[in-house]
Amino acid sequence: MTTADLSLHHLIKPSTKTENAPLAIMLHGYGSNENDLFSFAGELPEELFIISVRAPHPMQPSGNAWFAIHWNNTDGKFSDENQARESSETISRFIDEAVAAYPVDPENVTLIGFSQGSILSYAASLSYPEKVKNVIALSGYVNEDLMKEGYEKNDFSHLSFYCSHGTQDQVLPVQWARRTKPFLDNLKIENVYSEFPVGHGVAPQNFFELKEWLKKRI
């Protein structure tokens, strides 16, 4: 089901609750689209109002990105961090728009991100923790350069993270993800970090674990 007139194209799965529903916003990875994570929607708790968002930058021949990834002979692969910061701000504004447009609880917002979507879930939630309750960060990592200046002074007391990564990930090395738990612990943020013997993807056990984690928090 599609809807009109918010700043980013998206799909929705309504909640079984007619008002004050917990909201989950899904953020896909590089080169994908809003249909990717939306395939999980039917398996998540029915009371969730689910929005799966399309990233703002179209790619050729198909797919979308939250920020460009460039290749050159000097530095190898690198990300366009200005574009990434802009997308983090766009996600933050989209949360406000979604809360205004749909019958959801502004105090019960979950971000579910994969890869680029995960990197930006960290950036948006740590920059604006008052807008987010839960973050499910799959196959991503924390990039402090994407966060709003002074973010570390924010109140994170109501924020919780479920983070996971594949030990065989060849796109984003597991070593990058292993810095996540100490980083969140240092900010005194409640978090769980799990690894699974897969590549750049979500194993069935991983999905079961994140679903159980989320059920207890919405």
C-alpha positions, 0 to 999 in steps of 0.5 A: 500500500502506497501513500501520498505526499510525505517527502520520501516515497514509501510503502505502509503496512497499517497497524491492527491498532487504529490509534497510537500504534507503535511505528517502525520505519524501514531504511534499505541498503545501497542499490535497493528500494523500499520493497526490500525490507518490506518483505519482512513486514508480515512477520513482525508484530501486527500492532506495528504501523510499518513504513518502508522508505525509498532512499532519495538518490536514484541509481542507474540502471535501478535501485536507490542510495542514501549516499553515493559510494565512489571508487578511485585508484588512490583511496579505493572505496569511499562514501559521500559523507555530505550526502550521508549527513543530508540523508540523516537530516531527511530521515529525522524530518521524515519521522516528524512527517510520519508521526503527523500524518499517521495514527502512531505514537510519537513516543514509540518509534523504531528505526530498522536499517540495513547497511546504509540504512543501518549507518543512517539509523545510528546517525539519526537516532544519536543526533535526535534521540528524542524522536526514536525509542528503538533502533535495529541496526543490521549489517552497519556500523557507527560513523561519528562524522555523520552525527550532529555536532555535540550529539554526545551531550544528548539524553539517551536514557530511553534509547535501545539498540539491537545490532547485528552483523555477519562474520563473513560480510565482505561489504562492510567488515565485521571489525567495523561493527565490533566497535559498536558495542563499546561505543554505545556502552560508553554513552551508557545506551542499552544495547545488544550486539550479535554476530551470525555466520553469514555474509552481507545479509540477515540470517533466519536466526538473526531475524528471529532474535531481532523480532523477539527483542522488538516484541518486548519493547513496543 
